[in-house]
Amino acid sequence: MRSTLINLNADVSQMKQTKIIVFKTLAQFVVLGCSWILGFFTKDSKVLEILFLILNSQQGTFIFLIYCVLNNEVRQQYRKFFRSLCCVKQH
């Protein structure tokens, strides 16, 4: 029974990892692709040009959010870091 549960947990873990990778891939496609699709239609529209520039300049921020802020391990490390800063200031 134990080996069956271990195999079941491994399968669930693998499926969860696959879902996370698919989500990150699709999110990165949207972040990197949509702004350039918008850029294709900016011929004479200053508003679209400005929107295109803003979205393109924020691509690094969006990628940081996808790969760091949405990652549980990274969030835990940030919590540790900020807690250590708060504790140091109190002493």
C-alpha positions as CSV (number, residue, x, y, z in Angstrom):
1,M,0.0,0.0,0.0
2,R,2.9,2.4,0.8
3,S,4.5,2.0,-2.6
4,T,1.1,2.6,-4.3
5,L,0.7,5.9,-2.3
6,I,4.3,6.9,-3.1
7,N,3.6,6.3,-6.9
8,L,0.3,8.2,-6.7
9,N,2.0,11.2,-5.0
10,A,4.7,11.2,-7.6
11,D,2.1,11.2,-10.4
12,V,0.1,14.0,-8.8
13,S,3.4,16.0,-8.3
14,Q,4.4,15.5,-11.9
15,M,0.9,16.6,-13.1
16,K,1.1,19.7,-10.9
17,Q,4.6,20.5,-12.3
18,T,3.3,20.1,-15.8
19,K,0.4,22.5,-15.1
20,I,2.7,25.1,-13.7
21,I,5.1,24.9,-16.7
22,V,2.1,25.2,-19.1
23,F,0.8,28.2,-17.2
24,K,4.2,29.9,-17.2
25,T,4.7,29.2,-20.9
26,L,1.3,30.6,-21.8
27,A,1.8,33.7,-19.5
28,Q,5.2,34.3,-21.1
29,F,3.7,34.0,-24.6
30,V,1.0,36.6,-23.6
31,V,3.6,39.0,-22.1
32,L,6.0,38.8,-24.9
33,G,3.6,38.3,-27.8
34,C,0.6,40.5,-27.3
35,S,2.5,43.7,-27.0
36,W,4.2,43.0,-30.4
37,I,0.8,42.1,-31.9
38,L,-0.4,45.5,-30.6
39,G,2.7,47.1,-32.1
40,F,1.8,45.7,-35.5
41,F,-1.4,47.8,-35.5
42,T,0.1,51.1,-34.3
43,K,0.4,52.7,-37.8
44,D,-1.1,56.1,-37.2
45,S,-2.4,55.9,-33.6
46,K,-0.4,57.7,-31.0
47,V,-2.5,56.1,-28.2
48,L,-1.6,52.6,-29.5
49,E,2.1,53.6,-29.8
50,I,2.2,54.8,-26.2
51,L,0.4,51.6,-25.0
52,F,2.8,49.5,-27.0
53,L,5.8,51.3,-25.4
54,I,4.4,51.0,-21.9
55,L,3.7,47.3,-22.3
56,N,7.1,46.6,-23.8
57,S,8.9,48.5,-21.1
58,Q,7.1,46.5,-18.4
59,Q,7.9,43.0,-19.9
60,G,10.7,42.4,-17.4
61,T,8.3,43.3,-14.5
62,F,5.7,40.9,-15.9
63,I,8.3,38.1,-16.2
64,F,9.5,38.8,-12.7
65,L,5.9,38.5,-11.4
66,I,5.3,35.2,-13.3
67,Y,8.6,33.4,-12.3
68,C,9.3,34.9,-8.9
69,V,6.2,36.3,-7.2
70,L,4.0,33.4,-8.3
71,N,6.7,30.8,-7.2
72,N,6.0,29.6,-3.6
73,E,9.7,28.9,-2.8
74,V,10.8,32.4,-3.9
75,R,8.0,34.0,-1.8
76,Q,9.1,32.0,1.2
77,Q,12.7,33.3,0.8
78,Y,11.4,36.9,0.4
79,R,9.4,36.5,3.7
80,K,12.6,35.2,5.5
81,F,14.6,38.1,4.1
82,F,12.1,40.8,5.1
83,R,11.5,39.2,8.5
84,S,15.3,39.3,9.1
85,L,15.3,43.0,8.1
86,C,12.5,43.7,10.6
87,C,14.2,41.8,13.4
88,V,17.5,43.5,12.8
89,K,15.9,47.0,13.0
90,Q,14.2,46.2,16.4
91,H,17.5,45.3,18.1
